[in-house]
Amino acid sequence: MRHTEFWARMDDALGSSYSRTWADTFVIGELDGQTASGALAAGVPAKQVWEAVWRSLELPAVKK
């Protein structure tokens, strides 16, 4: 997954005006206590970050 796809999914899940703020401030234990933005900056693959975000937000498995 590319970062552009990650951010598109974030925008879809949280809205474009909130997704970056959430990614910069919400700490995810599964990412060793990093934020999504911090994990991406540290080199964690975008797919792994997205999966952690998906679980944290308890998003549905399939979009209807």
C-alpha positions as YAML, in Angstrom:
chain: A
units: angstrom
residues:
- id: 1
  name: MET
  ca: [0.00, 0.00, 0.00]
- id: 2
  name: ARG
  ca: [1.29, 3.43, -0.90]
- id: 3
  name: HIS
  ca: [1.01, 6.41, 1.42]
- id: 4
  name: THR
  ca: [-1.46, 8.01, -1.00]
- id: 5
  name: GLU
  ca: [-3.80, 5.03, -0.63]
- id: 6
  name: PHE
  ca: [-3.37, 5.13, 3.15]
- id: 7
  name: TRP
  ca: [-4.38, 8.80, 3.27]
- id: 8
  name: ALA
  ca: [-7.29, 8.23, 0.91]
- id: 9
  name: ARG
  ca: [-8.58, 5.52, 3.25]
- id: 10
  name: MET
  ca: [-8.07, 7.78, 6.24]
- id: 11
  name: ASP
  ca: [-10.00, 10.58, 4.53]
- id: 12
  name: ASP
  ca: [-12.79, 8.14, 3.67]
- id: 13
  name: ALA
  ca: [-12.99, 6.86, 7.26]
- id: 14
  name: LEU
  ca: [-12.65, 10.14, 9.15]
- id: 15
  name: GLY
  ca: [-13.17, 12.92, 6.64]
- id: 16
  name: SER
  ca: [-10.48, 14.96, 5.00]
- id: 17
  name: SER
  ca: [-10.64, 17.74, 7.58]
- id: 18
  name: TYR
  ca: [-10.06, 15.40, 10.55]
- id: 19
  name: SER
  ca: [-7.97, 12.48, 9.29]
- id: 20
  name: ARG
  ca: [-4.58, 14.23, 9.55]
- id: 21
  name: THR
  ca: [-5.34, 15.59, 13.00]
- id: 22
  name: TRP
  ca: [-6.38, 12.15, 14.22]
- id: 23
  name: ALA
  ca: [-3.30, 10.54, 12.65]
- id: 24
  name: ASP
  ca: [-1.05, 13.13, 14.33]
- id: 25
  name: THR
  ca: [-2.57, 12.87, 17.81]
- id: 26
  name: PHE
  ca: [-4.13, 9.45, 18.45]
- id: 27
  name: VAL
  ca: [-1.60, 7.06, 19.98]
- id: 28
  name: ILE
  ca: [-1.99, 3.44, 18.91]
- id: 29
  name: GLY
  ca: [-0.59, 0.87, 21.32]
- id: 30
  name: GLU
  ca: [-0.30, -1.69, 18.54]
- id: 31
  name: LEU
  ca: [2.20, 0.63, 16.84]
- id: 32
  name: ASP
  ca: [4.45, 0.67, 19.91]
- id: 33
  name: GLY
  ca: [2.71, 3.74, 21.28]
- id: 34
  name: GLN
  ca: [3.17, 5.82, 18.14]
- id: 35
  name: THR
  ca: [0.63, 7.81, 16.22]
- id: 36
  name: ALA
  ca: [-0.20, 6.73, 12.67]
- id: 37
  name: SER
  ca: [1.80, 9.68, 11.32]
- id: 38
  name: GLY
  ca: [4.73, 8.88, 13.57]
- id: 39
  name: ALA
  ca: [4.73, 5.24, 12.56]
- id: 40
  name: LEU
  ca: [4.72, 6.15, 8.87]
- id: 41
  name: ALA
  ca: [7.58, 8.60, 9.44]
- id: 42
  name: ALA
  ca: [9.51, 5.88, 11.29]
- id: 43
  name: GLY
  ca: [9.24, 3.59, 8.28]
- id: 44
  name: VAL
  ca: [6.44, 1.28, 9.36]
- id: 45
  name: PRO
  ca: [4.75, 0.01, 6.19]
- id: 46
  name: ALA
  ca: [1.56, 1.90, 5.34]
- id: 47
  name: LYS
  ca: [-0.42, -1.36, 5.16]
- id: 48
  name: GLN
  ca: [0.59, -2.25, 8.72]
- id: 49
  name: VAL
  ca: [-0.31, 1.23, 9.94]
- id: 50
  name: TRP
  ca: [-3.66, 1.09, 8.15]
- id: 51
  name: GLU
  ca: [-4.48, -2.29, 9.71]
- id: 52
  name: ALA
  ca: [-3.74, -0.86, 13.18]
- id: 53
  name: VAL
  ca: [-5.88, 2.21, 12.43]
- id: 54
  name: TRP
  ca: [-8.68, 0.00, 11.10]
- id: 55
  name: ARG
  ca: [-8.71, -2.04, 14.31]
- id: 56
  name: SER
  ca: [-8.46, 1.05, 16.52]
- id: 57
  name: LEU
  ca: [-11.42, 2.67, 14.81]
- id: 58
  name: GLU
  ca: [-13.33, -0.62, 14.70]
- id: 59
  name: LEU
  ca: [-14.17, -0.05, 11.05]
- id: 60
  name: PRO
  ca: [-16.36, -2.58, 9.24]
- id: 61
  name: ALA
  ca: [-14.65, -5.37, 7.32]
- id: 62
  name: VAL
  ca: [-16.49, -4.61, 4.11]
- id: 63
  name: LYS
  ca: [-17.79, -1.26, 2.98]
- id: 64
  name: LYS
  ca: [-21.45, -1.45, 1.98]
...
